[in-house]
Structures are given as structure tokens and as C-alpha cells.
């Protein structure tokens, strides 16, 4: 969820889906919702300030940015700096159960 300066345009979703050029290449995002100056979007990989760069290049400088999900894992009310152990109930994908170095079971 990004809080931006200015008013997001009606065609923001189409512009994000078409791709936004930044200094690090062209990136796409899926617009999930707009509520006032809060823009909720999904990206495949959010690194190197990509979301900030994309929105700034569309004329919407970001004043606050919150990650609310990482893959299938919802961060919910996890406070800044806190962590929790992720287990199989947190995601839908396959899970692995690695063995310790050099050991096997059975």
C-alpha cells in the first residue's frame, strides 16, 4: 500500500499493467485498489525501490510505503522489526523439510 502525493488518475491501472519505464528497466504492476491517496498494488518482485520509482515516474511520488504481503504470507498486524516463523499453513505452495547437513532419516 503506497500513500502518494497527488490524486491517482483513473487510468492508473492500465498504465501500471502496460509497464512503467524506470532507470532499472520497465516494470509492471497490478492495481488492486485506490482509496483517496492510497494505492494498493501487487508486483512480482519489489526490490530496488521499484514501486517508488514506478509511481514517481507516473507523477505520484510515494510518501509512505507498506508491504502487507510477501508471496502467500499475509503480514497482518506484524509490527515493524518483528518476525514470526512461517509454516505450511501460511502458504499454498509445496513445502520442503530439509534434513541437516549430511544426515538422512530412516
Secondary structure, 3 states (H helix, E strand, C coil): CEEECCCCCCCHHHHHHHCEEECCEEECCEEEEEECCEEEEECCCCCCCHHHHHHHHCCCCEEEECCCEECCEECCCCCCCCCCCCCHHHCCCCCCCCCCCCCCCC
